[in-house]
Amino acid sequence: MKAFSTLPPHNARNRIFETVRNEEELSSLLLLSATNQTSLITLWTATWCPSCRIVLPILKGLVEDDGVGEQQGGIGFAEVELDAMTIGDLPMRYMINSVPTLLAFSRQEAQLETRLTSVDEIKDPEFLKQWIEREAGRGGAGGAGGSSLFSGLFGINNR
Protein backbone atom coordinates (compact mmCIF):
# COMPACT_ATOMS: atom_id res chain seq x y z
CA MET A 1 0.00 0.00 0.00
CA LYS A 2 1.37 3.40 -0.96
CA ALA A 3 1.40 6.04 1.80
CA PHE A 4 -0.52 9.26 1.19
CA SER A 5 1.50 12.44 1.52
CA THR A 6 0.73 16.14 1.20
CA LEU A 7 4.41 16.97 0.82
CA PRO A 8 5.67 18.10 -2.59
CA PRO A 9 7.86 15.67 -4.54
CA HIS A 10 11.58 16.12 -3.90
CA ASN A 11 12.50 16.40 -7.56
CA ALA A 12 9.68 18.69 -8.66
CA ARG A 13 10.27 20.43 -11.95
CA ASN A 14 8.80 23.68 -13.15
CA ARG A 15 6.56 23.49 -16.20
CA ILE A 16 6.13 26.13 -18.88
CA PHE A 17 2.78 25.94 -20.66
CA GLU A 18 1.56 27.35 -23.96
CA THR A 19 0.03 30.83 -24.01
CA VAL A 20 -3.54 30.89 -22.68
CA ARG A 21 -6.07 32.49 -25.02
CA ASN A 22 -9.41 31.23 -23.68
CA GLU A 23 -11.20 30.12 -20.52
CA GLU A 24 -10.97 26.40 -21.28
CA GLU A 25 -7.17 26.53 -21.55
CA LEU A 26 -6.85 28.31 -18.20
CA SER A 27 -9.32 25.91 -16.56
CA SER A 28 -7.29 22.92 -17.78
CA LEU A 29 -4.06 24.37 -16.38
CA LEU A 30 -5.71 25.19 -13.06
CA LEU A 31 -7.00 21.63 -12.76
CA LEU A 32 -3.61 20.17 -13.69
CA SER A 33 -1.83 22.37 -11.13
CA ALA A 34 -4.32 21.47 -8.40
CA THR A 35 -3.92 17.77 -9.20
CA ASN A 36 -0.13 18.09 -8.99
CA GLN A 37 -0.33 20.23 -5.84
CA THR A 38 1.68 23.01 -7.45
CA SER A 39 0.98 26.69 -7.84
CA LEU A 40 0.25 28.09 -11.29
CA ILE A 41 1.84 31.45 -12.00
CA THR A 42 0.24 33.47 -14.75
CA LEU A 43 1.64 36.51 -16.51
CA TRP A 44 -1.18 38.57 -18.01
CA THR A 45 0.08 40.36 -21.12
CA ALA A 46 -1.12 42.11 -24.26
CA THR A 47 0.40 42.16 -27.73
CA TRP A 48 0.63 45.97 -27.64
CA CYS A 49 2.42 46.10 -24.25
CA PRO A 50 6.16 46.96 -24.45
CA SER A 51 6.73 46.25 -20.73
CA CYS A 52 5.31 42.76 -21.22
CA ARG A 53 7.95 42.00 -23.84
CA ILE A 54 10.65 43.01 -21.33
CA VAL A 55 9.20 41.06 -18.39
CA LEU A 56 8.41 37.77 -20.14
CA PRO A 57 12.01 36.70 -20.88
CA ILE A 58 13.12 37.63 -17.33
CA LEU A 59 10.35 35.52 -15.81
CA LYS A 60 10.82 32.58 -18.19
CA GLY A 61 14.56 32.62 -17.51
CA LEU A 62 14.02 32.39 -13.76
CA VAL A 63 11.43 29.63 -14.07
CA GLU A 64 12.87 27.58 -16.93
CA ASP A 65 16.62 28.17 -16.89
CA ASP A 66 17.31 28.87 -13.20
CA GLY A 67 14.63 26.52 -11.81
CA VAL A 68 13.40 29.08 -9.28
CA GLY A 69 10.66 27.47 -7.21
CA GLU A 70 11.66 23.87 -7.82
CA GLN A 71 13.13 23.43 -4.31
CA GLN A 72 9.79 24.59 -2.90
CA GLY A 73 7.81 22.01 -4.90
CA GLY A 74 7.78 23.43 -8.43
CA ILE A 75 5.38 25.66 -10.29
CA GLY A 76 3.52 25.85 -13.54
CA PHE A 77 3.87 29.01 -15.62
CA ALA A 78 1.65 30.35 -18.36
CA GLU A 79 1.32 33.63 -20.18
CA VAL A 80 -2.31 34.79 -20.52
CA GLU A 81 -2.92 36.90 -23.60
CA LEU A 82 -5.33 39.56 -22.38
CA ASP A 83 -6.20 40.88 -25.83
CA ALA A 84 -6.94 37.49 -27.44
CA MET A 85 -10.34 37.60 -29.11
CA THR A 86 -11.41 34.44 -27.26
CA ILE A 87 -10.32 35.48 -23.73
CA GLY A 88 -13.89 36.31 -22.67
CA ASP A 89 -14.43 37.75 -19.18
CA LEU A 90 -11.31 36.21 -17.58
CA PRO A 91 -9.63 39.61 -16.97
CA MET A 92 -12.72 40.90 -15.15
CA ARG A 93 -13.13 37.68 -13.16
CA TYR A 94 -9.59 37.93 -11.82
CA MET A 95 -9.55 41.74 -11.52
CA ILE A 96 -6.81 42.25 -14.09
CA ASN A 97 -6.82 45.98 -14.82
CA SER A 98 -3.26 46.54 -15.98
CA VAL A 99 -0.56 44.72 -17.87
CA PRO A 100 1.75 43.16 -17.12
CA THR A 101 0.20 41.50 -14.08
CA LEU A 102 1.51 38.43 -12.27
CA LEU A 103 -1.17 36.35 -10.59
CA ALA A 104 -0.61 33.02 -8.86
CA PHE A 105 -3.23 30.33 -8.39
CA SER A 106 -3.22 27.74 -5.63
CA ARG A 107 -5.83 24.95 -5.56
CA GLN A 108 -7.48 26.67 -8.54
CA GLU A 109 -8.01 29.86 -6.54
CA ALA A 110 -6.50 33.21 -7.50
CA GLN A 111 -4.10 34.55 -4.89
CA LEU A 112 -5.30 38.14 -5.21
CA GLU A 113 -3.45 39.32 -2.09
CA THR A 114 -0.07 38.56 -3.67
CA ARG A 115 -0.84 39.76 -7.22
CA LEU A 116 1.91 41.93 -8.72
CA THR A 117 1.13 44.90 -10.97
CA SER A 118 4.18 47.11 -10.45
CA VAL A 119 6.37 46.92 -13.55
CA ASP A 120 9.40 47.87 -11.44
CA GLU A 121 8.83 44.89 -9.13
CA ILE A 122 8.07 42.51 -12.00
CA LYS A 123 11.28 43.56 -13.82
CA ASP A 124 13.45 43.05 -10.72
CA PRO A 125 14.89 39.50 -10.92
CA GLU A 126 15.72 39.30 -7.20
CA PHE A 127 12.24 40.45 -6.15
CA LEU A 128 10.69 38.04 -8.67
CA LYS A 129 12.79 35.15 -7.39
CA GLN A 130 11.53 35.69 -3.84
CA TRP A 131 7.92 36.05 -5.04
CA ILE A 132 8.10 32.86 -7.14
CA GLU A 133 9.64 30.89 -4.27
CA ARG A 134 6.94 32.09 -1.88
CA GLU A 135 4.15 31.16 -4.32
CA ALA A 136 5.77 27.79 -5.09
CA GLY A 137 5.95 27.14 -1.35
CA ARG A 138 2.17 27.13 -1.19
CA GLY A 139 2.27 23.85 -3.08
CA GLY A 140 -1.46 23.93 -3.56
CA ALA A 141 -1.99 24.39 0.19
CA GLY A 142 -3.21 27.99 0.24
CA GLY A 143 -6.47 29.22 -1.12
CA ALA A 144 -8.31 32.49 -1.59
CA GLY A 145 -5.23 34.55 -0.92
CA GLY A 146 -3.66 32.55 1.88
CA SER A 147 -3.61 29.48 4.04
CA SER A 148 -6.86 28.23 5.44
CA LEU A 149 -7.89 28.92 9.01
CA PHE A 150 -8.49 25.18 9.43
CA SER A 151 -5.37 23.96 7.66
CA GLY A 152 -3.52 23.30 10.94
CA LEU A 153 -6.41 21.22 12.24
CA PHE A 154 -6.22 18.80 9.34
CA GLY A 155 -2.45 18.42 9.20
CA ILE A 156 -1.88 20.66 6.21
CA ASN A 157 1.27 22.73 6.47
CA ASN A 158 0.90 26.50 6.42
CA ARG A 159 3.53 27.87 4.09
C-alpha positions as CSV (number, residue, x, y, z in Angstrom):
1,M,0.0,0.0,0.0
2,K,1.4,3.4,-1.0
3,A,1.4,6.0,1.8
4,F,-0.5,9.3,1.2
5,S,1.5,12.4,1.5
6,T,0.7,16.1,1.2
7,L,4.4,17.0,0.8
8,P,5.7,18.1,-2.6
9,P,7.9,15.7,-4.5
10,H,11.6,16.1,-3.9
11,N,12.5,16.4,-7.6
12,A,9.7,18.7,-8.7
13,R,10.3,20.4,-12.0
14,N,8.8,23.7,-13.2
15,R,6.6,23.5,-16.2
16,I,6.1,26.1,-18.9
17,F,2.8,25.9,-20.7
18,E,1.6,27.4,-24.0
19,T,0.0,30.8,-24.0
20,V,-3.5,30.9,-22.7
21,R,-6.1,32.5,-25.0
22,N,-9.4,31.2,-23.7
23,E,-11.2,30.1,-20.5
24,E,-11.0,26.4,-21.3
25,E,-7.2,26.5,-21.6
26,L,-6.8,28.3,-18.2
27,S,-9.3,25.9,-16.6
28,S,-7.3,22.9,-17.8
29,L,-4.1,24.4,-16.4
30,L,-5.7,25.2,-13.1
31,L,-7.0,21.6,-12.8
32,L,-3.6,20.2,-13.7
33,S,-1.8,22.4,-11.1
34,A,-4.3,21.5,-8.4
35,T,-3.9,17.8,-9.2
36,N,-0.1,18.1,-9.0
37,Q,-0.3,20.2,-5.8
38,T,1.7,23.0,-7.5
39,S,1.0,26.7,-7.8
40,L,0.3,28.1,-11.3
41,I,1.8,31.5,-12.0
42,T,0.2,33.5,-14.8
43,L,1.6,36.5,-16.5
44,W,-1.2,38.6,-18.0
45,T,0.1,40.4,-21.1
46,A,-1.1,42.1,-24.3
47,T,0.4,42.2,-27.7
48,W,0.6,46.0,-27.6
49,C,2.4,46.1,-24.2
50,P,6.2,47.0,-24.5
51,S,6.7,46.3,-20.7
52,C,5.3,42.8,-21.2
53,R,8.0,42.0,-23.8
54,I,10.6,43.0,-21.3
55,V,9.2,41.1,-18.4
56,L,8.4,37.8,-20.1
57,P,12.0,36.7,-20.9
58,I,13.1,37.6,-17.3
59,L,10.4,35.5,-15.8
60,K,10.8,32.6,-18.2
61,G,14.6,32.6,-17.5
62,L,14.0,32.4,-13.8
63,V,11.4,29.6,-14.1
64,E,12.9,27.6,-16.9
65,D,16.6,28.2,-16.9
66,D,17.3,28.9,-13.2
67,G,14.6,26.5,-11.8
68,V,13.4,29.1,-9.3
69,G,10.7,27.5,-7.2
70,E,11.7,23.9,-7.8
71,Q,13.1,23.4,-4.3
72,Q,9.8,24.6,-2.9
73,G,7.8,22.0,-4.9
74,G,7.8,23.4,-8.4
75,I,5.4,25.7,-10.3
76,G,3.5,25.9,-13.5
77,F,3.9,29.0,-15.6
78,A,1.6,30.4,-18.4
79,E,1.3,33.6,-20.2
80,V,-2.3,34.8,-20.5
81,E,-2.9,36.9,-23.6
82,L,-5.3,39.6,-22.4
83,D,-6.2,40.9,-25.8
84,A,-6.9,37.5,-27.4
85,M,-10.3,37.6,-29.1
86,T,-11.4,34.4,-27.3
87,I,-10.3,35.5,-23.7
88,G,-13.9,36.3,-22.7
89,D,-14.4,37.7,-19.2
90,L,-11.3,36.2,-17.6
91,P,-9.6,39.6,-17.0
92,M,-12.7,40.9,-15.2
93,R,-13.1,37.7,-13.2
94,Y,-9.6,37.9,-11.8
95,M,-9.6,41.7,-11.5
96,I,-6.8,42.3,-14.1
97,N,-6.8,46.0,-14.8
98,S,-3.3,46.5,-16.0
99,V,-0.6,44.7,-17.9
100,P,1.7,43.2,-17.1
101,T,0.2,41.5,-14.1
102,L,1.5,38.4,-12.3
103,L,-1.2,36.3,-10.6
104,A,-0.6,33.0,-8.9
105,F,-3.2,30.3,-8.4
106,S,-3.2,27.7,-5.6
107,R,-5.8,24.9,-5.6
108,Q,-7.5,26.7,-8.5
109,E,-8.0,29.9,-6.5
110,A,-6.5,33.2,-7.5
111,Q,-4.1,34.5,-4.9
112,L,-5.3,38.1,-5.2
113,E,-3.5,39.3,-2.1
114,T,-0.1,38.6,-3.7
115,R,-0.8,39.8,-7.2
116,L,1.9,41.9,-8.7
117,T,1.1,44.9,-11.0
118,S,4.2,47.1,-10.5
119,V,6.4,46.9,-13.6
120,D,9.4,47.9,-11.4
121,E,8.8,44.9,-9.1
122,I,8.1,42.5,-12.0
123,K,11.3,43.6,-13.8
124,D,13.4,43.1,-10.7
125,P,14.9,39.5,-10.9
126,E,15.7,39.3,-7.2
127,F,12.2,40.4,-6.2
128,L,10.7,38.0,-8.7
129,K,12.8,35.2,-7.4
130,Q,11.5,35.7,-3.8
131,W,7.9,36.1,-5.0
132,I,8.1,32.9,-7.1
133,E,9.6,30.9,-4.3
134,R,6.9,32.1,-1.9
135,E,4.1,31.2,-4.3
136,A,5.8,27.8,-5.1
137,G,6.0,27.1,-1.3
138,R,2.2,27.1,-1.2
139,G,2.3,23.8,-3.1
140,G,-1.5,23.9,-3.6
141,A,-2.0,24.4,0.2
142,G,-3.2,28.0,0.2
143,G,-6.5,29.2,-1.1
144,A,-8.3,32.5,-1.6
145,G,-5.2,34.5,-0.9
146,G,-3.7,32.5,1.9
147,S,-3.6,29.5,4.0
148,S,-6.9,28.2,5.4
149,L,-7.9,28.9,9.0
150,F,-8.5,25.2,9.4
151,S,-5.4,24.0,7.7
152,G,-3.5,23.3,10.9
153,L,-6.4,21.2,12.2
154,F,-6.2,18.8,9.3
155,G,-2.4,18.4,9.2
156,I,-1.9,20.7,6.2
157,N,1.3,22.7,6.5
158,N,0.9,26.5,6.4
159,R,3.5,27.9,4.1
